[in-house]
């Protein structure tokens, strides 16, 4: 009879926590996802005053129970790794830490528990749990488009900033303090609200010249909304065209750069 191979406890722990393709790993990930959803629901309900007044003590106990569970999970993740610092400073590692820090901060700082809503970020693990990461590679072109648009949009926003400062200052001179434009910063605030077509209505022009300037700014605002959208859309179209020229992303390794007539990936030999 063949002897059963002994697997070190740290390896078993690592496989359970980090490997979702095993039965234990899948069960752990789904249980963790349910606990995350439960903790978020508790935080949301606790923010409702009527529920807080009636079930505040229960919510308090549940929040600490979730915090202790997440703390144990975080420690187990560190123990199961040979190089835990890589996890600590990784994107998901930072999110996991942010999920437990607010509860401990609330001991010293009143109101810090409101930061527990950051636990919603842990739902990003759903991509790994249900193997949805390949969908993220399809959105790589969006990242490329935004990066390419950043410089153009930044220059455009500087122009808009100069415009609202000038028009806000003009409105301060035209309307004056008696009509609610008590200072240049207050007038600039009005200009930003008007040119973005938000229009809170807390400050509004009264004089004919003020209304005329406001009307011009409203027309400019519609054009301003369209410009960043056009810039990003153009860059997205260029990114999609570039993606097609490079051939589709390999479903095996996620790399691009294949010839258009390629059938197999040149990196991992998977079928394209």
N, C-alpha and C positions, 0 to 999 in steps of 0.2 A: 504494500500500500504506500502510495506516494505521500511523503510528509508535507503538511501544509506550510507554505512559506510564511514566515513571520514578518509582518509589516510593522515598522516602528510606529508608536502612538502619534508622533508628530506628523508623520506622513499621512496617517489615517485622518488626523484632524485637518490637515491641509486639503486633502481630497474632499472632505465633507464641506469645508467652508468655501473653497475656491473652485472646485470642479463641479459644474452643474450637470455633467453628462453621466454622473453616477446616481444610483437610487438615493443614497444618503445625501448627496449634494443637492439633488433636485428637491428633496423634502425640506432640507435646511433653507434653501433659497425661497421656496414658496411660503414656508412658515415665517421667514424674516419679512417677506413682502406683506403678509397679513398683519404682522405686528407693526410694521411701519404705517400701514393704512389705519390701523386701530389708533396708533398714537396721534396721527394727524387729525382724525375725527374727534378725539378727546380735546385736543388743543382748540379746534374750531368751535366745538360746543361750549367749551369753557369761556370763550370770548363773548357768548350770548349772555347778557346780564341776567335774564330770567332763569336760565339753566345754571348759571354760576351761583346765584343766590340759593337755589334749591339743591343742587348736587355738587356744590363747590368742594366739599370735603372728599367726596368720591373721586372727583376729577383730580384732586391733589394727590391722592394715593395712587391712582392709575398713572399719572404723569411720572411719579417717582419709580413706580414699578417698571414702566417702559424705559426710563433712564438707566436703571440698574441692569436691565436686560441688554440694552445697547452697550453699556460699559463692559459687561462680561464678554459680549460678542467682539468688541474692539480689542480687548486684552487677548482673547483667543486668536484673533487674526494676527496679532503681533507675535504671539508664542509660536504659531505654526509656520512662521517664515524664518528663513536663515538670515535675511537682510531686511529686518522690519522697517528700517528708515525709508526704504523705497516706497513702502505702502503708506507710511506716515505723511510723506510729502507728495503722494500721488493725488490726482483729482478726487477720486472716490474716497481716499483716506482722509482728506481734509473735510469732505462732506460728512463722513461718518463721525469725525471729531466734533464738527459743528452741531451735530444732532444731540450730543450729550452735554456740551459745555454750558448752555443756557440754564439748565436745572441747577448746576453747581454754582453758577454765578448768582442765581436768585437768592442764595443763602446770604450773600454779602450785598447785593444790589437789588433793591425793590424794582419790580417790573421787568427784570431780565428774562423771566420765563416767557414773555411774549415772543422772544426770539425762537421759541420752540417750533414755530412754523417753518423754520429752516429744514426740519425733518422731511418736508415735502420733496426736497432735492434728492433724498435717498431713493425716491421712486425711479430715478435714472437707472437703478440696478435692473429694472424690468427688461432693459435691452439685452443684458447678459443672461438673465434667468431664462428668458424665452427665446434666446438666440436670435435677436433682432438686429444685431450689430451690422449685418450686411446691408440693412436699409440705410444706415448712416453713411456708408460709402457712396450711395447714390446721391447724397446731399453734399458731397465734397465740392461740387461746382458752385454751390451757394456760398461756401466759405471763400472760394477763389474770387467770386464776383464781388463780395463785400470788401475783401482786401484790396481789390483793384479799384473800387469806387471810393475808398476812404479818402484819398488825397483830393479828388475832385469835389467830394461832398464837403470836406473841411474848408476848402477855399470858398465854396459857395456859402457855407454857413458864416464865414468871416464877413462876406459881403452883406449878408442879411443882418448880421450883428451891427455893422456900421450903419445900415439903413435904419434900423429901429432906434439907434442912438440919436441919429440926426432928426428923424421924424418925431421922436419923443421929445426932444429939446424944442423943436418948432411948436409942438402942441402945448408945451409949458408956457411959451411966450404968447401963443394965440389965445388959449383958454384962461390961463391964470389960476391962482389959488381959489378964487371965489367959485369956480366951476368944478372943483375937486382935484385939479392937477396941482397938488400942493408942493411938488418938488420935481426935479428932473428924473430921479430914479423912479418916482411914482408914475411919471409920464412915459418913461421907457417901458415900465411894466404894462401900461395900457397899450403901448405900441406893439409889444410882443403878443398880447392877448388878441389884439385886432388883426395883426398880419398873419397869425396862424389860424384865423377864422374861428377861434374858440368863443370869444365874446361873452365873458362872465356878466357884464352889465353893471359891475360895481362902480365903474367910472365911465362916463359917456360925455361926448362934446355937446355944447349948448349953442355956441356961436355958429353962424353960417360958414365962416372960414374953417372952423374946427370940423364941422360935418363934412365939408368938401374934402379936407385932408383925410378924414376917416374913410370916406368913400373910395378915394384913390388907393388907400392902403388895403382895403378889402379886395379890390381887383388885383392888386399886386400879390396878395396872399394866395389867391387861387393859382397864380402862376408859380409861386414859390413851392407850393405843395407838389406840383407836377414835376419840377426839375429833379429833385433827388430820386423820385420814382423812375423817371426816364433814365437817369444815370445807372441805377442798379439794374434795371431791366436790360439795358444795352450790354452791360458787363456779364449778366447771366446768359444772354444769348451767345456772346463770344465764348464763355466758358463751356456751354453745351456744345458749340461747334468744335471747340478744341478737344472736348471729351470724345466726340464721335470720330475725329481724325486719329485719335490715339487708340481707338477700339474700346470695347466695353471693359469694365473692371472685372478682373478674374474672380470668380465666386469662391475660389479656394484660398488664395493668399491676399486678395484685395488690391493687387498691383495693376498699374496701367502701362501703356507704352508698347502695346503689341501691334504688329502689322495688321492691316485691314483684312487680309485674307488668312490670318492665323486661325487655326482650329484649336490648338492647345496652348496653354500658358507657357511662356519661355522661362518662367521662374520656378513653378511647381508642377508643371505638366498636366494641370487640370484642364478639362474641356471647357472652352469658352462658349 
